[in-house]
């Protein structure tokens, strides 16, 4: 780091969005509907992260994806668009309102047949799944992140990728006083010291952890 230089001044994220291949118009309508019909529209990954995840799927040459936390379906749509015609994504969600929105927008996508929503507690769904998957994307309730990580490590193929979202908790991991920040901070340390993976934590949006299964 260069002392005295602001690495990411205001406006940089918007600049990055403007210079990134955009997602579809369906994503824009989904974002608007989510903002109008949910209490937590900030749960959406957003256009920049959505494009990043879509590109990761292409780089992995993914065929079968696991997503823990569908919410309104924004990231699942991004994944599905990057999958080949015979690819598939299993996505887990508990909130019936979010599921209703996701189903409505999936039905409008030519990639709808690639997406399977598993309703109910993600922990229960994961117990009964069989791998391999690649990648696995975790973006759900933080108290269960440890279990989700360990189970995804069992389900992802060797040489596959686990992606965990919200791993900075808006910077609160630097001084973790609330429960979610403490959980995420401890998991960051555990992944960093896990001999089963090679990892990088990116200061992108609210923090993205990439863990590559060795």
N, CA, C and O of each residue as an XYZ file, in Angstrom:
856
protein
N       0.846     -1.203      0.000
C       0.000      0.000      0.000
C       0.874      1.243      0.000
O       1.849      1.317      0.748
N       0.537      2.214     -0.827
C       1.285      3.467     -0.884
C       0.737      4.414      0.178
O      -0.440      4.772      0.146
N       1.581      4.814      1.110
C       1.156      5.668      2.207
C       0.627      6.995      1.680
O       1.257      7.641      0.843
N      -0.549      7.396      2.184
C      -1.102      8.691      1.822
C      -1.914      8.694      0.550
O      -2.436      9.736      0.155
N      -2.036      7.533     -0.111
C      -2.799      7.464     -1.359
C      -4.087      6.687     -1.103
O      -4.045      5.562     -0.606
N      -5.214      7.272     -1.435
C      -6.502      6.603     -1.304
C      -6.651      5.631     -2.468
O      -6.733      6.037     -3.627
N      -6.686      4.317     -2.133
C      -6.713      3.289     -3.169
C      -8.027      3.305     -3.940
O      -8.044      3.101     -5.154
N      -9.135      3.550     -3.226
C     -10.439      3.473     -3.882
C     -11.271      4.701     -3.539
O     -12.129      4.641     -2.659
N     -11.030      5.794     -4.212
C     -11.789      7.016     -3.933
C     -13.244      6.877     -4.380
O     -13.607      5.940     -5.091
N     -14.052      7.816     -3.954
C     -15.474      7.814     -4.292
C     -15.677      7.827     -5.803
O     -15.006      8.558     -6.532
N     -16.597      7.018     -6.246
C     -16.915      6.947     -7.672
C     -16.253      5.798     -8.402
O     -16.599      5.522     -9.551
N     -15.302      5.115     -7.760
C     -14.572      4.041     -8.444
C     -15.491      2.864     -8.757
O     -15.418      2.294     -9.845
N     -16.358      2.495     -7.806
C     -17.240      1.348     -8.057
C     -18.179      1.641     -9.225
O     -18.416      0.770    -10.062
N     -18.709      2.849     -9.285
C     -19.576      3.223    -10.405
C     -18.800      3.187    -11.723
O     -19.326      2.755    -12.749
N     -17.544      3.644    -11.685
C     -16.698      3.600    -12.874
C     -16.509      2.152    -13.324
O     -16.574      1.851    -14.515
N     -16.273      1.254    -12.354
C     -16.084     -0.159    -12.679
C     -17.342     -0.743    -13.321
O     -17.259     -1.497    -14.291
N     -18.503     -0.391    -12.776
C     -19.755     -0.871    -13.363
C     -19.897     -0.416    -14.809
O     -20.332     -1.184    -15.667
N     -19.529      0.835    -15.077
C     -19.664      1.395    -16.419
C     -18.715      0.739    -17.411
O     -18.937      0.803    -18.620
N     -17.652      0.106    -16.905
C     -16.667     -0.530    -17.776
C     -16.667     -2.045    -17.622
O     -15.648     -2.701    -17.840
N     -17.818     -2.594    -17.245
C     -18.009     -4.040    -17.103
C     -19.146     -4.469    -18.011
O     -20.147     -3.762    -18.133
N     -19.000     -5.625    -18.649
C     -20.078     -6.142    -19.483
C     -21.360     -6.212    -18.659
O     -21.389     -6.883    -17.627
N     -22.415     -5.536    -19.093
C     -23.629     -5.449    -18.273
C     -24.403     -6.759    -18.246
O     -24.287     -7.592    -19.145
N     -25.190     -6.917    -17.200
C     -26.136     -8.023    -17.121
C     -27.373     -7.674    -17.944
O     -27.427     -6.619    -18.576
N     -28.347     -8.549    -17.935
C     -29.513     -8.381    -18.799
C     -30.513     -7.375    -18.235
O     -30.446     -6.991    -17.067
N     -31.427     -6.965    -19.084
C     -32.510     -6.079    -18.680
C     -33.402     -6.757    -17.642
O     -34.025     -6.084    -16.820
N     -33.462     -8.078    -17.679
C     -34.232     -8.831    -16.689
C     -33.664     -8.609    -15.285
O     -34.418     -8.511    -14.316
N     -32.345     -8.530    -15.180
C     -31.712     -8.246    -13.892
C     -32.140     -6.867    -13.364
O     -32.413     -6.709    -12.174
N     -32.193     -5.892    -14.243
C     -32.585     -4.541    -13.827
C     -34.013     -4.529    -13.304
O     -34.306     -3.877    -12.302
N     -34.896     -5.244    -13.975
C     -36.288     -5.299    -13.516
C     -36.405     -6.073    -12.212
O     -37.206     -5.722    -11.346
N     -35.611     -7.121    -12.073
C     -35.616     -7.886    -10.830
C     -35.130     -7.030     -9.665
O     -35.702     -7.087     -8.577
N     -34.098     -6.250     -9.877
C     -33.583     -5.369     -8.822
C     -34.652     -4.364     -8.394
O     -34.823     -4.106     -7.203
N     -35.369     -3.798     -9.364
C     -36.417     -2.819     -9.058
C     -37.555     -3.472     -8.272
O     -38.040     -2.905     -7.292
N     -37.976     -4.651     -8.697
C     -39.042     -5.369     -7.998
C     -38.627     -5.732     -6.579
O     -39.431     -5.640     -5.650
N     -37.384     -6.142     -6.411
C     -36.877     -6.509     -5.086
C     -36.863     -5.297     -4.161
O     -37.207     -5.400     -2.983
N     -36.465     -4.157     -4.698
C     -36.436     -2.932     -3.896
C     -37.844     -2.536     -3.447
O     -38.034     -2.032     -2.340
N     -38.817     -2.769     -4.312
C     -40.191     -2.360     -4.021
C     -40.956     -3.358     -3.146
O     -41.956     -3.000     -2.523
N     -40.487     -4.606     -3.100
C     -41.294     -5.654     -2.471
C     -40.599     -6.439     -1.363
O     -41.151     -7.427     -0.879
N     -39.410     -6.026     -0.953
C     -38.741     -6.684      0.165
C     -38.199     -5.625      1.122
O     -38.036     -4.461      0.755
N     -37.931     -6.041      2.329
C     -37.380     -5.128      3.331
C     -35.859     -5.061      3.269
O     -35.245     -4.187      3.882
N     -35.258     -5.980      2.532
C     -33.789     -6.056      2.514
C     -33.259     -6.110      1.080
O     -32.582     -7.073      0.720
N     -33.549     -5.105      0.257
C     -33.064     -5.136     -1.125
C     -31.540     -5.126     -1.215
O     -30.980     -5.509     -2.242
N     -30.861     -4.693     -0.149
C     -29.396     -4.699     -0.142
C     -28.823     -6.106     -0.147
O     -27.615     -6.273     -0.318
N     -29.663     -7.130      0.036
C     -29.195     -8.511     -0.030
C     -28.803     -8.911     -1.456
O     -28.047     -9.864     -1.644
N     -29.308     -8.196     -2.451
C     -28.922     -8.495     -3.831
C     -27.427     -8.272     -4.011
O     -26.863     -7.339     -3.438
N     -26.784     -9.123     -4.803
C     -25.344     -8.949     -5.031
C     -25.048     -7.714     -5.878
O     -23.954     -7.159     -5.782
N     -25.986     -7.275     -6.695
C     -25.775     -6.079     -7.504
C     -25.094     -6.371     -8.833
O     -24.572     -7.467     -9.039
N     -25.098     -5.391     -9.738
C     -24.624     -5.630    -11.111
C     -23.143     -5.959    -11.215
O     -22.768     -6.814    -12.018
N     -22.290     -5.311    -10.433
C     -20.849     -5.561    -10.555
C     -20.498     -6.955    -10.050
O     -19.787     -7.704    -10.718
N     -21.000     -7.297     -8.869
C     -20.724     -8.638     -8.335
C     -21.408     -9.710     -9.173
O     -20.858    -10.793     -9.369
N     -22.612     -9.411     -9.672
C     -23.290    -10.368    -10.539
C     -22.476    -10.686    -11.778
O     -22.381    -11.846    -12.179
N     -21.889     -9.668    -12.387
C     -21.038     -9.879    -13.564
C     -19.779    -10.645    -13.201
O     -19.309    -11.479    -13.974
N     -19.229    -10.360    -12.017
C     -18.046    -11.074    -11.539
C     -18.345    -12.565    -11.356
O     -17.568    -13.418    -11.786
N     -19.474    -12.868    -10.716
C     -19.850    -14.263    -10.495
C     -20.108    -14.977    -11.825
O     -19.743    -16.140    -11.997
N     -20.733    -14.274    -12.746
C     -21.009    -14.851    -14.064
C     -19.703    -15.212    -14.773
O     -19.597    -16.267    -15.398
N     -18.718    -14.330    -14.669
C     -17.433    -14.598    -15.305
C     -16.704    -15.748    -14.610
O     -16.035    -16.545    -15.269
N     -16.830    -15.841    -13.282
C     -16.217    -16.966    -12.565
C     -16.755    -18.302    -13.084
O     -16.003    -19.262    -13.251
N     -18.061    -18.350    -13.335
C     -18.664    -19.578    -13.858
C     -18.057    -19.934    -15.208
O     -17.775    -21.102    -15.478
N     -17.859    -18.944    -16.041
C     -17.236    -19.202    -17.347
C     -15.798    -19.682    -17.176
O     -15.369    -20.612    -17.859
N     -15.053    -19.053    -16.270
C     -13.659    -19.436    -16.058
C     -13.542    -20.854    -15.501
O     -12.617    -21.590    -15.842
N     -14.495    -21.231    -14.636
C     -14.500    -22.579    -14.063
C     -14.994    -23.623    -15.062
O     -14.859    -24.825    -14.831
N     -15.568    -23.158    -16.174
C     -16.239    -24.058    -17.121
C     -17.249    -24.923    -16.364
O     -17.308    -26.139    -16.543
N     -18.030    -24.270    -15.527
C     -18.941    -24.950    -14.613
C     -20.047    -25.686    -15.364
O     -20.479    -25.273    -16.440
N     -20.486    -26.782    -14.767
C     -21.629    -27.532    -15.278
C     -22.711    -27.680    -14.216
O     -23.895    -27.794    -14.534
N     -22.291    -27.676    -12.940
C     -23.255    -27.924    -11.853
C     -22.883    -27.032    -10.670
O     -21.821    -27.199    -10.070
N     -23.753    -26.096    -10.341
C     -23.478    -25.078     -9.324
C     -24.386    -25.295     -8.117
O     -25.540    -25.701     -8.256
N     -23.845    -25.019     -6.935
C     -24.632    -25.003     -5.713
C     -24.627    -23.587     -5.161
O     -23.571    -22.975     -5.005
N     -25.826    -23.067     -4.865
C     -25.958    -21.739     -4.273
C     -26.713    -21.860     -2.953
O     -27.823    -22.391     -2.910
N     -26.108    -21.367     -1.888
C     -26.737    -21.362     -0.571
C     -27.237    -19.939     -0.315
O     -26.464    -19.058      0.063
N     -28.529    -19.729     -0.523
C     -29.114    -18.402     -0.379
C     -29.514    -17.819     -1.720
O     -28.722    -17.128     -2.360
N     -30.737    -18.093     -2.150
C     -31.239    -17.592     -3.436
C     -31.611    -16.121     -3.343
O     -31.323    -15.339     -4.249
N     -32.254    -15.749     -2.240
C     -32.951    -14.489     -2.071
C     -33.884    -14.298     -3.270
O     -34.692    -15.188     -3.535
N     -33.816    -13.197     -3.999
C     -34.754    -12.952     -5.093
C     -34.261    -13.495     -6.433
O     -34.921    -13.303     -7.454
N     -33.115    -14.168     -6.444
C     -32.685    -14.867     -7.643
C     -31.705    -14.143     -8.540
O     -31.415    -14.619     -9.638
N     -31.183    -12.995     -8.103
C     -30.302    -12.184     -8.951
C     -29.023    -12.943     -9.312
O     -28.642    -13.001    -10.481
N     -28.366    -13.520     -8.312
C     -27.120    -14.236     -8.583
C     -27.384    -15.541     -9.323
O     -26.590    -15.938    -10.176
N     -28.492    -16.213     -9.007
C     -28.816    -17.454     -9.708
C     -29.004    -17.208    -11.200
O     -28.567    -18.010    -12.025
N     -29.659    -16.091    -11.548
C     -29.808    -15.738    -12.961
C     -28.449    -15.494    -13.619
O     -28.218    -15.898    -14.758
N     -27.558    -14.828    -12.887
C     -26.218    -14.576    -13.421
C     -25.495    -15.886    -13.696
O     -24.877    -16.054    -14.747
N     -25.574    -16.814    -12.748
C     -24.953    -18.120    -12.923
C     -25.553    -18.858    -14.111
O     -24.833    -19.388    -14.958
N     -26.882    -18.885    -14.162
C     -27.563    -19.666    -15.194
C     -27.209    -19.184    -16.593
O     -27.069    -19.989    -17.513
N     -27.063    -17.869    -16.755
C     -26.746    -17.317    -18.073
C     -25.366    -17.753    -18.550
O     -25.112    -17.809    -19.753
N     -24.466    -18.064    -17.603
C     -23.111    -18.452    -17.978
C     -22.947    -19.964    -18.154
O     -21.940    -20.425    -18.692
N     -23.935    -20.726    -17.702
C     -23.854    -22.180    -17.812
C     -24.126    -22.649    -19.243
O     -24.858    -21.987    -19.979
N     -23.546    -23.778    -19.642
C     -23.903    -24.348    -20.941
C     -25.342    -24.861    -20.918
O     -25.976    -24.901    -19.864
N     -25.844    -25.246    -22.070
C     -27.251    -25.652    -22.190
C     -27.596    -26.816    -21.268
O     -28.729    -26.913    -20.798
N     -26.632    -27.705    -21.001
C     -26.897    -28.860    -20.142
C     -26.428    -28.632    -18.708
O     -26.351    -29.580    -17.927
N     -26.111    -27.380    -18.350
C     -25.688    -27.066    -16.993
C     -26.876    -26.908    -16.056
O     -28.019    -26.792    -16.498
N     -26.590    -26.905    -14.747
C     -27.671    -26.787    -13.767
C     -27.172    -26.097    -12.509
O     -25.980    -26.106    -12.203
N     -28.116    -25.496    -11.782
C     -27.824    -24.856    -10.508
C     -28.891    -25.268     -9.500
O     -30.088    -25.167     -9.769
N     -28.444    -25.731     -8.346
C     -29.319    -25.999     -7.210
C     -29.171    -24.819     -6.260
O     -28.066    -24.519     -5.809
N     -30.274    -24.150     -5.955
C     -30.215    -22.967     -5.119
C     -31.202    -23.096     -3.954
O     -32.340    -23.523     -4.144
N     -30.761    -22.726     -2.756
C     -31.516    -22.964     -1.516
C     -32.064    -21.654     -0.955
O     -31.350    -20.653     -0.882
N     -33.338    -21.669     -0.559
C     -33.934    -20.461      0.015
C     -35.072    -20.832      0.966
O     -35.818    -21.781      0.722
N     -35.191    -20.066      2.057
C     -36.206    -20.285      3.071
C     -37.372    -19.306      2.965
O     -38.514    -19.678      3.235
N     -37.100    -18.064      2.576
C     -38.092    -16.989      2.583
C     -39.097    -17.163      1.440
O     -38.709    -17.072      0.275
N     -40.385    -17.414      1.743
C     -41.366    -17.642      0.678
C     -41.594    -16.422     -0.213
O     -41.861    -16.572     -1.405
N     -41.492    -15.221      0.348
C     -41.658    -14.023     -0.475
C     -40.526    -13.897     -1.489
O     -40.764    -13.575     -2.653
N     -39.303    -14.148     -1.051
C     -38.163    -14.102     -1.973
C     -38.282    -15.188     -3.036
O     -37.969    -14.956     -4.204
N     -38.732    -16.368     -2.632
C     -38.890    -17.470     -3.586
C     -39.921    -17.109     -4.654
O     -39.724    -17.403     -5.833
N     -41.020    -16.473     -4.244
C     -42.059    -16.090     -5.203
C     -41.506    -15.124     -6.245
O     -41.784    -15.265     -7.436
N     -40.719    -14.140     -5.795
C     -40.112    -13.191     -6.731
C     -39.141    -13.918     -7.660
O     -39.151    -13.700     -8.872
N     -38.301    -14.783     -7.083
C     -37.315    -15.513     -7.886
C     -38.002    -16.363     -8.949
O     -37.608    -16.339    -10.115
N     -39.018    -17.108     -8.555
C     -39.714    -17.970     -9.526
C     -40.325    -17.146    -10.656
O     -40.281    -17.544    -11.820
N     -40.893    -15.999    -10.305
C     -41.537    -15.154    -11.310
C     -40.516    -14.691    -12.359
O     -40.815    -14.668    -13.553
N     -39.327    -14.327    -11.911
C     -38.329    -13.831    -12.857
C     -37.586    -14.966    -13.559
O     -37.194    -14.820    -14.717
N     -37.390    -16.081    -12.881
C     -36.792    -17.228    -13.566
C     -37.659    -17.642    -14.745
O     -37.146    -18.005    -15.803
N     -38.987    -17.586    -14.560
C     -39.914    -17.999    -15.613
C     -39.790    -17.127    -16.864
O     -40.170    -17.549    -17.956
N     -39.264    -15.924    -16.707
C     -39.102    -15.010    -17.841
C     -37.748    -15.173    -18.539
O     -37.485    -14.526    -19.553
N     -36.905    -16.030    -17.997
C     -35.560    -16.211    -18.555
C     -35.498    -17.445    -19.450
O     -36.107    -18.466    -19.129
N     -34.771    -17.370    -20.566
C     -34.592    -18.565    -21.398
C     -33.732    -19.630    -20.712
O     -33.588    -20.739    -21.224
N     -33.163    -19.290    -19.553
C     -32.301    -20.227    -18.832
C     -33.007    -20.853    -17.629
O     -32.367    -21.488    -16.790
N     -34.327    -20.674    -17.547
C     -35.087    -21.113    -16.378
C     -34.923    -22.604    -16.099
O     -34.877    -23.010    -14.938
N     -34.836    -23.419    -17.139
C     -34.775    -24.867    -16.936
C     -33.484    -25.318    -16.253
O     -33.393    -26.453    -15.785
N     -32.495    -24.441    -16.196
C     -31.235    -24.798    -15.542
C     -31.298    -24.640    -14.020
O     -30.423    -25.128    -13.306
N     -32.352    -23.948    -13.521
C     -32.390    -23.554    -12.114
C     -33.405    -24.396    -11.347
O     -34.568    -24.504    -11.736
N     -32.937    -24.992    -10.245
C     -33.801    -25.747     -9.345
C     -33.754    -25.105     -7.961
O     -32.697    -25.068     -7.331
N     -34.899    -24.597     -7.482
C     -34.974    -24.019     -6.145
C     -35.325    -25.110     -5.147
O     -36.304    -25.834     -5.327
N     -34.525    -25.226     -4.097
C     -34.840    -26.119     -2.980
C     -35.349    -25.256     -1.829
O     -34.592    -24.489     -1.234
N     -36.627    -25.387     -1.526
C     -37.245    -24.578     -0.474
C     -36.979    -25.187      0.902
O     -36.876    -26.405      1.047
N     -36.870    -24.315      1.911
C     -36.656    -24.774      3.272
C     -35.285    -24.371      3.788
O     -34.564    -23.606      3.147
N     -34.937    -24.897      4.954
C     -33.648    -24.581      5.576
C     -32.509    -25.134      4.730
O     -32.501    -26.313      4.376
N     -31.557    -24.281      4.413
C     -30.436    -24.710      3.571
C     -29.667    -25.845      4.228
O     -29.206    -26.755      3.539
N     -29.520    -25.807      5.559
C     -28.776    -26.864      6.252
C     -29.416    -28.228      6.012
O     -28.713    -29.224      5.842
N     -30.746    -28.273      5.997
C     -31.436    -29.540      5.736
C     -31.233    -29.986      4.298
O     -31.019    -31.169      4.034
N     -31.300    -29.045      3.372
C     -31.083    -29.372      1.956
C     -29.679    -29.911      1.735
O     -29.498    -30.912      1.041
N     -28.684    -29.254      2.320
C     -27.295    -29.646      2.090
C     -26.998    -31.044      2.607
O     -26.161    -31.750      2.043
N     -27.670    -31.447      3.666
C     -27.439    -32.785      4.220
C     -27.742    -33.874      3.207
O     -27.115    -34.933      3.216
N     -28.708    -33.610      2.329
C     -29.183    -34.645      1.416
C     -28.667    -34.500     -0.015
O     -29.044    -35.277     -0.892
N     -27.816    -33.519     -0.251
C     -27.263    -33.340     -1.598
C     -26.059    -34.241     -1.821
O     -25.363    -34.626     -0.881
N     -25.835    -34.562     -3.074
C     -24.635    -35.297     -3.459
C     -23.878    -34.478     -4.487
O     -24.472    -33.917     -5.407
N     -22.557    -34.413     -4.326
C     -21.720    -33.678     -5.251
C     -21.386    -34.522     -6.464
O     -21.975    -35.584     -6.664
N     -20.447    -34.062     -7.275
C     -19.690    -32.825     -7.051
C     -20.365    -31.602     -7.665
O     -21.111    -31.704     -8.639
N     -20.082    -30.441     -7.067
C     -20.483    -29.145     -7.595
C     -19.222    -28.322     -7.846
O     -18.164    -28.607     -7.286
N     -19.342    -27.317     -8.676
C     -18.284    -26.317     -8.866
C     -18.846    -25.194     -9.741
O     -19.236    -25.434    -10.884
N     -18.887    -23.978     -9.212
C     -18.517    -23.583     -7.855
C     -19.685    -23.736     -6.886
O     -20.811    -24.033     -7.284
N     -19.385    -23.523     -5.591
C     -20.399    -23.370     -4.549
C     -20.380    -21.910     -4.098
O     -19.317    -21.345     -3.842
N     -21.556    -21.311     -4.004
C     -21.664    -19.904     -3.615
C     -22.478    -19.806     -2.337
O     -23.615    -20.277     -2.285
N     -21.905    -19.196     -1.302
C     -22.553    -19.076      0.005
C     -22.897    -17.612      0.265
O     -22.013    -16.759      0.343
N     -24.184    -17.336      0.396
C     -24.657    -15.971      0.647
C     -25.968    -16.075      1.403
O     -27.039    -15.831      0.847
N     -25.877    -16.444      2.687
C     -27.082    -16.721      3.469
C     -26.873    -16.273      4.908
O     -26.088    -15.360      5.165
N     -27.572    -16.912      5.853
C     -27.507    -16.498      7.258
C     -26.118    -16.762      7.829
O     -25.580    -17.864      7.718
N     -25.555    -15.736      8.436
C     -24.166    -15.804      8.886
C     -23.927    -16.806     10.010
O     -22.862    -17.423     10.019
N     -24.849    -17.014     10.967
C     -24.594    -18.006     12.005
C     -24.346    -19.419     11.479
O     -23.733    -20.236     12.166
N     -24.821    -19.714     10.263
C     -24.635    -21.052      9.687
C     -23.459    -21.125      8.716
O     -23.224    -22.171      8.110
N     -22.721    -20.032      8.561
C     -21.640    -20.010      7.572
C     -20.608    -21.105      7.811
O     -20.116    -21.690      6.846
N     -20.266    -21.401      9.054
C     -19.281    -22.449      9.321
C     -19.748    -23.793      8.773
O     -18.983    -24.509      8.127
N     -21.012    -24.128      9.037
C     -21.542    -25.386      8.517
C     -21.596    -25.368      6.994
O     -21.212    -26.340      6.344
N     -22.070    -24.269      6.430
C     -22.161    -24.187      4.969
C     -20.780    -24.381      4.337
O     -20.641    -25.098      3.346
N     -19.768    -23.743      4.911
C     -18.413    -23.873      4.359
C     -17.941    -25.328      4.414
O     -17.458    -25.864      3.417
N     -18.082    -25.964      5.578
C     -17.609    -27.341      5.721
C     -18.361    -28.288      4.801
O     -17.759    -29.175      4.196
N     -19.666    -28.107      4.693
C     -20.444    -28.997      3.829
C     -20.126    -28.746      2.364
O     -20.032    -29.693      1.584
N     -19.958    -27.490      1.978
C     -19.601    -27.194      0.586
C     -18.220    -27.750      0.251
O     -17.973    -28.159     -0.884
N     -17.329    -27.766      1.227
C     -16.007    -28.334      0.980
C     -16.109    -29.828      0.689
O     -15.293    -30.378     -0.050
N     -17.112    -30.483      1.271
C     -17.349    -31.897      0.965
C     -17.994    -32.068     -0.404
O     -17.732    -33.050     -1.097
N     -18.832    -31.119     -0.793
C     -19.608    -31.258     -2.021
C     -18.895    -30.743     -3.262
O     -19.186    -31.203     -4.366
N     -17.967    -29.801     -3.111
C     -17.288    -29.236     -4.275
C     -16.240    -30.233     -4.780
O     -15.655    -30.986     -4.001
N     -16.018    -30.221     -6.080
C     -15.028    -31.137     -6.644
C     -13.622    -30.710     -6.253
O     -13.398    -29.550     -5.907
N     -12.679    -31.638     -6.307
C     -11.275    -31.272     -6.113
C     -10.875    -30.354     -7.263
O     -11.150    -30.639     -8.429
N     -10.219    -29.246     -6.915
C      -9.914    -28.242     -7.922
C     -11.077    -27.299     -8.161
O     -11.051    -26.503     -9.100
N     -12.107    -27.384     -7.311
C     -13.278    -26.532     -7.442
C     -13.202    -25.338     -6.500
O     -12.296    -25.232     -5.673
N     -14.173    -24.443     -6.642
C     -14.140    -23.158     -5.958
C     -15.353    -22.985     -5.048
O     -16.486    -23.276     -5.430
N     -15.083    -22.502     -3.827
C     -16.141    -22.063     -2.920
C     -16.044    -20.542     -2.827
O     -14.971    -19.994     -2.578
N     -17.166    -19.874     -3.029
C     -17.224    -18.412     -2.982
C     -18.143    -18.023     -1.832
O     -19.298    -18.447     -1.784
N     -17.632    -17.219     -0.908
C     -18.426    -16.762      0.236
C     -18.577    -15.254      0.172
O     -17.596    -14.524      0.022
N     -19.824    -14.790      0.288
C     -20.113    -13.360      0.201
C     -20.218    -12.744      1.593
O     -20.404    -13.448      2.586
N     -20.096    -11.414      1.649
C     -20.246    -10.629      2.893
C     -19.192    -10.977      3.938
O     -19.504    -11.081      5.125
N     -17.965    -11.154      3.512
C     -16.916    -11.594      4.426
C     -16.139    -10.442      5.062
O     -15.120    -10.667      5.714
N     -16.609     -9.221      4.876
C     -16.034     -8.064      5.579
C     -17.033     -7.418      6.531
O     -16.645     -6.653      7.414
N     -18.310     -7.722      6.358
C     -19.362     -7.158      7.213
C     -19.227     -5.642      7.318
O     -19.238     -5.076      8.411
N     -19.099     -4.997      6.160
C     -18.979     -3.540      6.083
C     -17.810     -3.020      6.933
O     -17.881     -1.941      7.522
N     -16.744     -3.811      6.979
C     -15.548     -3.419      7.720
C     -15.570     -3.782      9.186
O     -14.573     -3.582      9.880
N     -16.691     -4.318      9.687
C     -16.793     -4.600     11.119
C     -15.905     -5.757     11.562
O     -15.688     -5.938     12.760
N     -15.380     -6.556     10.605
C     -14.452     -7.626     10.984
C     -13.150     -7.066     11.564
O     -12.420     -7.781     12.251
N     -12.855     -5.785     11.290
C     -11.635     -5.179     11.840
C     -11.731     -5.014     13.352
O     -10.723     -5.058     14.056
N     -12.944     -4.826     13.840
C     -13.185     -4.724     15.289
C     -14.520     -5.404     15.565
O     -15.522     -4.731     15.805
N     -14.540     -6.745     15.531
C     -15.804     -7.474     15.563
C     -16.450     -7.481     16.952
O     -15.990     -8.165     17.866
N     -17.510     -6.713     17.082
C     -18.229     -6.658     18.348
C     -19.611     -7.295     18.254
O     -20.094     -7.841     19.245
N     -20.270     -7.240     17.079
C     -21.564     -7.903     16.934
C     -21.353     -9.361     16.523
O     -20.277     -9.743     16.064
N     -22.406    -10.167     16.699
C     -22.291    -11.614     16.500
C     -21.880    -11.971     15.080
O     -20.961    -12.767     14.885
N     -22.559    -11.386     14.070
C     -22.245    -11.728     12.685
C     -20.795    -11.417     12.348
O     -20.130    -12.215     11.687
N     -20.297    -10.269     12.791
C     -18.910     -9.891     12.507
C     -17.939    -10.853     13.178
O     -16.915    -11.201     12.590
N     -18.242    -11.288     14.393
C     -17.370    -12.243     15.085
C     -17.349    -13.584     14.361
O     -16.296    -14.204     14.209
N     -18.523    -14.024     13.916
C     -18.614    -15.297     13.194
C     -17.800    -15.243     11.903
O     -17.018    -16.147     11.608
N     -17.996    -14.176     11.144
C     -17.294    -14.043      9.860
C     -15.793    -13.874     10.069
O     -14.997    -14.456      9.331
N     -15.403    -13.094     11.055
C     -13.984    -12.905     11.343
C     -13.315    -14.240     11.684
O     -12.226    -14.533     11.192
N     -13.967    -15.044     12.524
C     -13.414    -16.346     12.900
C     -13.333    -17.281     11.687
O     -12.374    -18.039     11.546
N     -14.341    -17.222     10.819
C     -14.330    -18.079      9.637
C     -13.247    -17.635      8.655
O     -12.588    -18.477      8.046
N     -13.057    -16.333      8.492
C     -11.961    -15.851      7.642
C     -10.633    -16.436      8.106
O      -9.829    -16.896      7.296
N     -10.412    -16.413      9.423
C      -9.161    -16.953      9.967
C      -9.074    -18.461      9.738
O      -8.013    -18.985      9.398
N     -10.191    -19.146      9.925
C     -10.185    -20.604      9.758
C      -9.906    -21.000      8.309
O      -9.127    -21.918      8.052
N     -10.543    -20.307      7.363
C     -10.299    -20.610      5.948
C      -8.844    -20.311      5.584
O      -8.200    -21.081      4.872
N      -8.340    -19.187      6.082
C      -6.956    -18.801      5.790
C      -5.959    -19.855      6.266
O      -4.902    -20.030      5.659
N      -6.291    -20.557      7.352
C      -5.401    -21.563      7.927
C      -5.802    -22.992      7.593
O      -5.255    -23.944      8.149
N      -6.754    -23.138      6.688
C      -7.249    -24.465      6.327
C      -6.327    -25.079      5.266
O      -6.250    -24.554      4.155
N      -5.626    -26.177      5.580
C      -4.693    -26.766      4.615
C      -5.375    -27.403      3.411
O      -4.709    -27.798      2.454
N      -6.708    -27.505      3.458
C      -7.432    -28.128      2.352
C      -7.683    -27.159      1.201
O      -8.089    -27.579      0.117
N      -7.442    -25.853      1.427
C      -7.761    -24.860      0.405
C      -6.633    -23.855      0.234
O      -5.780    -23.689      1.106
N      -6.656    -23.196     -0.906
C      -5.870    -21.985     -1.149
C      -6.882    -20.859     -1.291
O      -7.874    -21.013     -2.004
N      -6.655    -19.731     -0.627
C      -7.714    -18.727     -0.575
C      -7.210    -17.323     -0.857
O      -6.023    -17.021     -0.740
N      -8.164    -16.474     -1.235
C      -7.908    -15.038     -1.331
C      -9.185    -14.320     -0.889
O     -10.286    -14.687     -1.299
N      -9.026    -13.296     -0.052
C     -10.143    -12.473      0.401
C     -10.075    -11.140     -0.324
O      -9.116    -10.384     -0.171
N     -11.099    -10.862     -1.113
C     -11.109     -9.669     -1.954
C     -11.910     -8.544     -1.298
O     -13.033     -8.777     -0.852
N     -11.356     -7.321     -1.227
C     -12.090     -6.176     -0.669
C     -13.028     -5.574     -1.706
O     -12.931     -4.402     -2.070
N     -13.931     -6.418     -2.162
C     -14.821     -6.089     -3.267
C     -16.243     -6.094     -2.727
O     -16.705     -7.099     -2.186
N     -16.940     -4.963     -2.874
C     -18.271     -4.772     -2.284
C     -18.177     -5.054     -0.786
O     -17.469     -4.330     -0.086
N     -18.866     -6.083     -0.259
C     -18.781     -6.361      1.180
C     -17.828     -7.513      1.476
O     -17.930     -8.149      2.525
N     -16.913     -7.782      0.570
C     -15.907     -8.797      0.799
C     -16.301    -10.145      0.218
O     -17.340    -10.699      0.575
N     -15.475    -10.672     -0.675
C     -15.700    -11.972     -1.283
C     -14.503    -12.867     -0.990
O     -13.370    -12.530     -1.336
N     -14.751    -13.989     -0.362
C     -13.714    -14.985     -0.108
C     -13.780    -16.054     -1.191
O     -14.838    -16.630     -1.443
N     -12.640    -16.314     -1.828
C     -12.517    -17.396     -2.783
C     -11.645    -18.472     -2.144
O     -10.520    -18.195     -1.730
N     -12.159    -19.693     -2.064
C     -11.415    -20.828     -1.497
C     -11.359    -21.934     -2.531
O     -12.386    -22.487     -2.926
N     -10.141    -22.252     -2.968
C      -9.907    -23.261     -3.998
C      -9.557    -24.584     -3.314
O      -8.598    -24.652     -2.546
N     -10.334    -25.632     -3.592
C     -10.114    -26.919     -2.937
C      -8.916    -27.642     -3.551
O      -8.926    -27.978     -4.735
N      -7.904    -27.873     -2.753
C      -6.684    -28.525     -3.217
C      -6.864    -30.023     -3.393
O      -5.924    -30.716     -3.780
